[in-house]
Amino acid sequence: MATIKPGLDPNLLTISTDSLGGPGPIDFDPTTVTSLATKKNEIIDYIRLRLGDGIVDVELDKEHYELAIKQALIKYRQKAQNSTEESYAFLKLLPETQEYILPQEIVTVKQIYRRGIGSVTGTTASQFEPFASGYLNTYMLVAGRVGGLLNYELFVQYQEQAMKMFGGFMNFTWNPASKKLSIVRKMPTSGRTYVRLTSITASGTAVGSTITIVTEDVWTVNAGDSLIIANSSVGGYNGNYLIQSINRATKTVTITAINALQATSITGFDLRKVEVSSPSTDSPAEVVMLHVFNYKPDVMLLNDHLVFPWIQEYSYSFAKRIVGEARSKFAQLAGPQGGTTLNGDALKTEAQTEMEQLENDLKNYVDGSQPLTWVIG
């Protein structure tokens, strides 16, 4: 399984990963929006002043304000369509690799698009197709000549049918919890050398342990070359590695574990199934485009003039509920002339009513979310 480093760069506000080709689908100029810290401080001041801080004592700490804003964002992402955006990302498919871990910001993967219409891509002679060449000649290469719309329609239908028959569409499964994209095919390898194994052992099961691979034949690889372990049923061993050292006399190669291992050795039938190959460079077998929906960054939501008021009000109601929970622990404080009666229960009731109303507001798309379309089936 190829693991893609997840993460949203807080400065550039882009998804930066090794296998998504650098800057990802979330990308805009951060200088055109108010910073996240400033917008959060605006909400904190709004909550504090509405609760009467400065006139009465408000028993909230910084952590409570942060929690209120965080819960408002969580609830908004759960309920509102406007919390996500449609985008595209390029994914490098590695040879003999089917599983990829995408960044946490990716909500769903709708489609995978390939550069070609069939099982191969490139400019080889086997890909010559006379109808496509005729279309190119009619519409692009001959000045002043325009073909009919029927030709274009036939060409598009031809491409779609060819993609259905020859692998232009890629089947996949998507796990929204683990962010694992499983492609139902393996991209072919080229120029790899597979070796027969004598043993695979590790110095321990933790990340960073030394894995020693002993081969039956002398292997023409060098320290620093890439190495791939695949098809291992013992967890933790599959992956891409860099060779740390090699001893040609003992036919031994050492690498460093990048995952926690389930066992310190692979033996028996499990060993016979393991595929070890090299060289495995970073050059992808193919680059595809993912049609995805990803979460908008917090700073984008708080700078949206339709979303910000909702986040602000929900944060205020949540903070009011925290104050109400604290004050309801003591219905009355002892003091002169009968003491002081606290309004904890009233605050909790008000907060619950406000939060329910705010959630109903999302059903009316006050935040700019798109209404539901027709559902068939």
ABEGO torsion letter per residue (X at the ends): XBBBBBEBBAAAGBBBBAAAGEBBABBBBAAABBBAAAAAAAAAAAAAAAAGBGABBBABBAAAAAAAAAAAAAAAAAABAAABBBBBBBBBBBBGBABBBBBAABABBABBBBABABABBEABAAABBAAAAAAAAAAAABBGBBBBAAAAAAAAAAAAAAAAAAGABBBBBBBAAAGBBBBBBBBBBBGBBBBBBABBBBABABBGBBBBBBBABBBBBBBGBBBBBBGBABBGABEBBBBABBBAAAGBBBBBBABBBABABBBEAAAAABBBBOBBBABBABBBBBBBBBBBBAAAAAABAAAAAAAAAAAAAAAAAAAAAAAAABABBBBBGGEBBBAAAAAAAAAAAAAAAAAAAAAAGAAGBBBBBBBBX
